[in-house]
Amino acid sequence: RAYKKMDFLNSGNARNLRIMCEFEEPRVRLEANGIDNIVMIFGSARSRSREEYDKALKEMRDKVKVDPSVQSSLTRLERMDFLCRYHEETAKLAGLITTFSMERKKQGLPTYSVGTGAGPGMM
């Protein structure tokens, strides 16, 4: 029984089987939870709401005053400012899709779930 041979399953020869499992397992899990249609939103896991960003920026600026060696982290964070707008717009879009789906459910029509990545930002 090849499916019990871990050396084989972890080999390059079984890569196509592992890839198939990456599709099949989530499909089964979603189906078990009654999720048929998903609108996936991809973007950046580094995005934050304006409030979260401003707080992080202030904290990083305070850190730089104490420890100038973290300046590169501050510079990197400052470059992320533009993502705040997209984070907010993505949240609005997710809300609109959810409201639309809830109305469809009331009418007995198929519904849509919003899917994102595992990060705190938009995915």
N, C-alpha and C positions, 0 to 999 in steps of 0.2 A: 504494500500500500504506500504509494509514493507520497500521498498527502500527509503521512505521519513522519516522513523523513525530513527533519529540520535542516540537515546539511544540504539536501536538494532544494528545499523551499527557499533557503537563503542564498542559493547560488545564482550566478548570472543566467543559467539556463531556465530558471523559474521566474525570471523578472516579469515576463508577461502575465503570469498568474498573480503576482503581487500587485501589479498595476490594476488588473481586473478587480481584485479585492478592494482596492481603494475607491472604485466606483460602486461596487455592489454593496458593501457594508453600509455606507451612508444612505444609499437608496432604500435598503431594508429598514434602517432606523427611522428615516423620514416617513416612510409608508406606515410604519407601526405607530407613529405619532399623528397620523392623519394629514400629513403635509404633502400636497400634490403639486402645487405650483409655487415656484420661488423666483423672486426678482432679486438677483445678486447685485450688490453695489460694491465695486472695487475702487480703491483709491490709495490712501496712505494711513498706515497705522500710527504715524507720528502726528497726525492732525489732532488739534484740541479745540475745544470751544474757546471763544474769546476770553471768557473769565478764567478758565484753566491756564490758558497761555499767558495772560497778563500776570497771574500769580506766579507761575514758573519763571517768567522773565524777571520779575522783581527779586525773587529768591536767588536767581543766578547772578544778577547784578550785585546783590549784597555779598554773595560768596566771592566774587571777583575782587571786591574791596578788601576782603580779608586774605584771599589767596589768589594772586594774579595768575597763577599757573593754570587756572580753569578758564582763562579767557577764550580759549578755542571752543569750549562748550557753550559759552555765551554767544559767540559768533555763530555757531551752528544753530542755536536756538533762535537767534534773531532772523536767520534765513527762513525759518519756518512760519513766520508771521502771515505770509500770504495764504497759508493753508486754513487759517481760521474761517475765512469766508466760505470756503468749500465745505468745511466741517458743518457749518451752520446750514448751508444749502442742502447738504446731504441729509441732515436730520429732518429738515422740512419735507424733502422728497419722501423719506421713509414714512413720515406722518401722513402725507397725502395718499400714499399707496395703502397704508393700513386702514385709513378711513374709507377709501374706495372699496377695499376688500370686505370690510365689515358691512357696508351697504349691500354688496353682492350676496353676502351670507344671508342677510335678512330676506333676500329675494329667492333664496334657494339656488343661487348660481355658484359656480366654482370660485374659490377664494385664492388669494395670493399672500404668501409670507415674504417678509423682507429678510434676505440673507446677507451677512457681512462676514468678515474674517473674525478671528479671535481677539484681535487687538482692541484697544479702547477707541481708536480713531475710525475713520471711514475706511472700509475695505472694499 
